[in-house]
């Protein structure tokens, strides 16, 4: 018997709490829609299977914890390696540690390009809490870097375990053509409402086909190792991790250690805007197990 995960608007942070860890598995969330994509979250215990619905569109799966053994997929690809997440199997089966994962279903309403933020209105429970704001509105009081840039983000989804602790925070952001979303290393001090995390990105839209992650030696440096990602792709760790423990390496302040990195929006010769639309998965350090 499948159970539906309880959800509520978070009272301590922006976004929606999804109690994916509560109750007997299988547990599946309600469905949210954005930009023609349907989004659901699922938890399976060891050996459990979950039937996939391919009738609504192409199914992609982003694993958050554990492993889906019949498609041989864990939470992370190889270091900085890009992999596509499309699944054609009729079902997925959890490994011995169970699994938490996200299902992205690309319906016929997914546009070829996102040229206006009006194409990205959310639907689903508490959708009014998932309003888009500019990076400038969100971060101006902290850093003026984003002032005037055509980039947006919305509150997202806090997947919580049985004790109410965060497993991952997933939210979606957009970057217009040529937008650099800043060179950063997530080195800030963790806090109860901002835990240390081992980040992965999943792409709903690549506006020009050229947008992607980059790594560099320092902010403002001319060297940039680019890693483009296309629709349905995710990337492996850009953060540092211990090959013996399969866990992220932490700084002295408890934050996960990253090199300087960022996302660079692509460019093309076509007129008009075409946004990159990307889901960020901030998997908390206690739940981040790197086993490609």
N, C-alpha and C positions, 0 to 999 in steps of 0.2 A: 504494500500500500504506500503510495506517494503522499507526502505531507507538504503543505504550502508554508513557506517561510513567512513568519511574521515580519512586518515592516512598520516603521514609524519615522517621522521627521526627527532628526537629531536635535537635541536641545543644547548640546555643548559645541557643536560644529555645524558648518553648512552641510547640507546633503541629507541622505536618507539612510537610516540604519536598517540592515537586513540581517535578521537573526538566523543565519544559515546553519549555525551550529546547534540550534535547539532541536530537541525531539529526535525520534527515530528516523534514520535515513531509509529510503531516498527522500531528500528534501529539495523542493524546487521553488524558486521565487515566482512572483507575478512577472508579467512581461512589460517592459518599457520599450518605446519606439523612439528613434531619432534618425532623421535623414533617410528613411526607408529601411533602416535596420531594426530588427527586433532583438532585444537583449534579455536574457534570462540567466539566473545563477543557480547552480545545482551542487548538492553534496551527496556523495555516495560513500557508504562504508565498504570495507574490504570485500572484494568479490562481487559486489552488486553491479547490475547492469542498468542502463537507461536507454530507452528507445528514442531515436532521433526522428523528428518530423521534417522530412525533406519536401513536403508538399508546398510550403510557403516560400521556398527559395533556397539558395545555396547556404549550407550550414558550415560555419567555422567554429572551432573550439579553442579557447585560450585556457589552458590549465593554470590554476593558481597554487594548489597544493597537491601532493601525491602524484599518482601516475595512472593514466588510462592505458592498460596493458595491451589491449587488442589493437590500438593504433600506435603503441610505443611512444607515448608523449608525456613528458613531465612539464614542469612549470617553465623551464629555461632551455633554450637552444644552446648550442656551443657558443663560446665567447664571441660576441659581436657578429655572429653568423645570423643571416636572415633565413627564416623558414616560413612557408605558407601554412596556414592552419585549416584549410578546407578539409572537410571530412565527408566521405561518400558512404561510409559504413552505415548499416541499419541501426546499430547501437554502439555504445561504448561501455567498457567494463573497467571497474576500478581495481587497482592492484592491492597488495596486502596492507597498505597504509591508508586505503580509501582515497578519495579525491574531492577537491572543490574545483569547479570550473565554470567558465562563462560560455554561453552559447550565443553567437552572433548569427542571425539569419538575415541574409540579404534578399529582401523581397523585390518584386517588380517595380516598387516605388523608389528604389535607390537611383539617384540621378547619375548621369554620366559625369557631371561636374557639379560642385556646390559653388554657385556664383553669388549667392546671397545668404546671409545668416537666417533669413526667413524660411529657408528650406530645412532648418534644423530645429524646429519646435519639438519639444518632447511630448510624448503621450504616456499614459500609465498612472498608477497611484502616486499622488502628491506631485504630479508633473509641474504644478505651479511653483514648486521649490527648486526646479531645475532651470531657472532662467539664465540666459547668457549675459555676461558682462565683459567688458574689454579687460585685457591684462592691465591697461593703464588704470582703470577704475579699481582693480583689485590690489595693485602693488604700488601705486603712485606714492603713498606715504612711506613706503619702504625703500623704493628705488625708482628713479625717474627713467630708467632704461626704456620702458615700454611706451612712454608718452608718444602719442601720435601713430603708433604702429597698428596695422590692421590685423589684430589677433584677439581671440575671445576664449573664455572658458566658462564652464557651468559647474555648479555643485554636482556631486556624484553620489556614489554608493559605498557605504561602509559595511563590508561583510564581517560579521561578528561571530565569535565562537560561543560555546555553551556558557562561558563565564562572562560574556559581554566584551571580551577583548578583541581588538581589531585583527583580522586576518589580512585584509587588504583594503585599500581605498582605491576605487576605480572612478575616474572622471574623464570627461572628454574636453579637448581643447581644439582650437583651429588656428591656423597660421596662413595669412595671405601670401601672395607671390613675393618671394625675396625676403620674407620676414625672418630675422634671426631671433629665436626665442631666448637669447642670452646664453653666454658661456658660464656654467655653474658647476658646482661639485657637491651639492647637498650637504655641506659641512656644518650646517647650523646645529645648535644643541637640540637634541630630541626633547619632547615634552609629552605629557599624557595625551594631549589632543593632537600631537604632531610626532608620532613615533618614528624611529629609524626604519628605513625601508630599502628594499632591493628592487629597483625599478625595471619595468619592461613596458614597451609601447606596442600597441596593436593598431593597425591602420584601417580606418573606415574609408578614407578617400585620400589619394595623392593627387593634388590639384593639377600639377604639371607633369607628374611622373618623375620629377627630379628631386623632390623634397626628401629629407632624411636626417638621420643622426650624424653627428660629427664628433671627433675627439681632437683636442688640441693641447699644446704644451702649457698655455696660459691664456687668460683673457686678452684679446687684442692681438694675439700672435697670428702671423700669416699662414702657418701650417695648419691644415685641417684635413684629417682623414675622414672622408665622407662615406656613409653607408645608406644609400637610398632604400626605401621600403615601399612596396606597392600594396594595393588593396588586399586585405586579408593576411598581410605579413605581420610577423613579430620578430624581434631581435633577441639574441642572447645577451648575457651580462656585459655591461660596460663597467660595472662596479668590480671591486677586488673581492676575491673569495679564496678560501683555504681549500686546496685540493685534497687535503686529508680528511677534513671534517665536512666538506661540502656546504659550509656555512659562509655567509658574508664576513669579511674582515671589518672590524669596527675601529674607528678612531678613538683617541683617548676620551673624547666627550660622549662616546656611545653611538655616534652617527656612523652609517656605513661609509666605507672609504671608496670614493670615486675619483677618476681622473677628471680634468676639465673637459666638459662635453656640452652638447646642446642639440637643438633641432634647427635646421636651416631650411626655410621654405624655398622651393625651386622657382625657376623663371622659365618663360617661354616667349614666343613672338606673337602670341594671340592677344587680341584686345580683351579687356575686362578682367575681373577677378576670378580666381579659381582656388578655393581654399584646400589646404591639407586639413583633414579631420582625423584626429588621433585620440585613442583611449590610452590613458596612462594607468598602469597597474602598480601601485605602491605597496608591494607585498612586505609586510612587517618582518623585521629581522628574525623573530622567533619562528616564523613560518616559512622562511626562505631557505629551501634546500635545493642546491644546484646539482642536479643529476641528469645531464643531457641524455 
